Amino acid sequence: MVVGVLALQGSFNEHIAVLRRLGVKGVEVRKPEQLQSVRALIIPGGESTTMAKLAEYHNLFPALREFVKMGNPVWGTCAGLIFLADKAVGQKAGGQELIGGLNCTVHRNFFGSQIQSFETELSVPEIVAKEGGPPSFRGVFIRAPGILEVGPEVQVLAEVLLPSDRPAKRSAASENLEEEAVAEKKVIVAVKQGTLLATAFHPELTADTRWHSYFLKMLDEDSQEASSSMALSSGNLSLSDPPKYELPIIHY
């Protein structure tokens, strides 16, 4: 199993280190053709605007969009979440290019600036059900985005109560979505949609490997589904049409 990690900027080395601990080879991806040799991709946290400019410079966006469109498992953490979102608000002037595919709206710096970074315990029932371990996960939020709304096909995996010192609405670009999130005192910070996984926090900066293990199982499930589809389509067989065998003619 080979997992690519977008290595333009940010915490790609940390992700590769966790994959190594789980016995999986992680390879750095910087060019479009390198995506052809991996079955899954992690887009790490970092400075999203810088990452976007570097991806544009290396002409990566068309290849990344095609990789997502083909149904390959992709996990975005922090800046990677912004990349995968269909819509992002609270961006710098001029905005930034997105990969898209994840039906959600993300606020780029929802939790504030670097000095407002924090850690908190997250309730993660889906992760516990699949991976076991403690009932909560230590979420590391560094100048983190927040998910303001999601489509009906998106599964919410974790939410966080807003810190008491979280500043009031700062940007008119987010319209009423951020105001509603603040009024509810919580915000979505982890989601899954098909083969796409996204977290606003940094699991790669903790000793807990459950999110990486969960993502690798998504890759296993995707491979099994692909194998089943190939087996069924081969020879135009279906589960409702059992194979027919001809008995040999025996001459005495």
N, C-alpha and C positions, 0 to 999 in steps of 0.2 A: 504494500500500500504506500503510495507516494502522495503527499499533500503539499501543494504549493502555498507559499506565504508571500504576499505582495511585499517586496522589499525596497520600496522607494524611499521610505522615511518612517520613523516611529518604532514601535516595539516588536519588530519582526523577529529579532533574535530571541526574545523571550518566548514567543510562540514556538519557534523551532526547538528550543530547549525542552519545553513541556512535551512536545510530540516525541522527542527522543526518549524522554522518561517513560513514555507509554509504548516504546518499541516501534515507533512509526518514523519513517524518513520524511523530514520536511525540507523542501528545496526553495531557495530564493527565486522569486519571479520578478523580472524587471523588463522583459521584452515579450511582445505578443506571441512569438513562436514558442516560448517556454510553457505556455498554457497547454500546448498539445501533449505534453508529457506528464500531466497531472490529472487526477480524477476529481480533486476537490481543491478549494482555495480558501485561505484565511486572509482577510483584509484587516490589518492591525490598526491599533490606535496610533494617533500622531496628530500632526497639524493638518487638518483636512484641506485647507486651501493650498498649502505647499504640495501635499500629495497629489492633488488634482492637477496642479501645474506640471508636475513631473510626469504624471500619467499622460497628460496631453502632449508633452514634449516627446515622449517615447511612443506616441500613437497607440496607446493601450486601450482607450475607451471602446473602440469598435470590437476588439477581441474580448474584452471583459463583458460587454453586453451580450455577445454571442455565447460566451461561456455560461452566463446566467440563463439565457434563453434556451439553451440545450438541456437545461435541467440538472446541471452539475451542482453538487452541494457547495454552498458558499456561506461563510460565516464572517460577519463584519463586527468588529469590536470598536466602540467609541467612534473614531473617524470613519471606520469601516461601515458602521451603521448609517452614517450620513451618506456615504457613497451608494449604499443599496436602496435608500429611500426613493420613492417616486417623487416626493416633494420635500424641500427643505426651506425653512424660514430662518430669520435672524442671521443671515449671512452678511459677509462684508460687501461693500459696494461692488456691483458687477456680478455678484454671486459666484458659483463654481459649477463645473460640469458634474453630473451624477451618472452612475451606472443605471440605477433604477431596478425595478422588478419587485420590490417589496412595497406592498400597498399600504403606505403609512405616510404621515407628515411628521417630520422631525424638526425640532428647534436646535440650531447648531450649538449654542452655548447656553442651554437652558438653565444649568445650575450655577452659572456665573463664571468668574475669571479663575485664573490659576490659584489664587490665594483662597478661593472658596471650595477647593477640592476637599473631599471627605471620604470616609469609609463608614459603612453601615451594614448591619445584618439584613439579608434579604430572604423572604420566604420563597422557596423554590420547590413546590410540590411535584412538578413534572420531573425535575432533575432527581429528586429523592426517589420517586417511583421507578425511574429507569436506572439510576446509578447507586441508590442507597446512600449511606452516610448520614451526617447530621441533618436536621430539618431545615437549616438555614445555610446561606452562603455569604461569605464576607465580600461585599461589593466595594471595589476601589473605583471611585469616581474622580477623574482628573479633568477639569474644565470640560465636563461631560455634556453631551446632548441629552435631550428628553424627547420621548415619543408622544406627540400631542393627540393624535387620533390614528386609528387603524381600520382597515377594511374588514368585512365580515369573514373573510377567509383566513385572517391572521389570528394565530393563537398567542394569547398573552401568557408569558412564562414568569414574569416578575414585575412587581411594582414597588415603588419606594415612597415613603412618607417624606414630604418636603422638609428640609432642615428649617429650624425656627428662624435662622438668620438669613434665609433665602430672600433676596431682594424682591421688591414688587416688580411689576411689569416694566421692562426697560425699552422695548422696541415695538414701534407701531407695525413693523413688518409681519408680526405674528397674528395680527387681527385679534379675534376674540378667543382663539384657541388657548393661548397661554393663560389668559385671564380665567378661563374655565378650569384649567388644570390647577391653578393656584387656589381657586375657590374650593376644589375637591380635596386639596391638601395631599395629593399623591399624583404620581406620574408613572407611566409605563416605561420600563427600562430594559425589557428583554422580550423578544417575540420570535415566532417561528411561522413561516409560510411555505409549505411544501418543502423544497430542498434548500430554502434560505433560512439562516439563523442570524440573529442580530442582538447584541448586548451593548448598552450604553456604558458599561463598566469594563474593567480590565481583569478577566480571570487569569490571564497569563502572568500577572504580577503577584499571585498568591501561590501557596503550596497545594491548593485544592485543585485537582486535575479533572473534576467531574464534568465541567463544561466541555473540555476537550474530548473526553471520553464519549460524551453525549453526541458531539458532532461527528466523531468517527463512526458511531453506530448509525447515524444518518447516512453515511457513505456506504456502510454495509447493506442497509435497507435498500438504498438506491441501486446497488449492484445486483441484489437479489431480484428486485423488480425487473431490471433490465434483462437478466438471465431468463426469468420466467416468460417475459414477452417474446424473447427470441425463440425459446423452445416452443411456444404455442404457435408462433407465426411460421416456423419451419415446417414445410410440407402442408401448410394450410390446415393444421390440426387445431382443434379446440377442445376444451374440457368436456363439451357436450357431444363430441364426435370421437369415440374411442377408435384406436387404430384397427384396421382390418387386416387379417392375415390369411393367406391362401395356403391350404394344406398341400403338401407335395404329392404328386402322383407316383405311386409305387407300383412297379410291374413285377409280377411273380412269374 
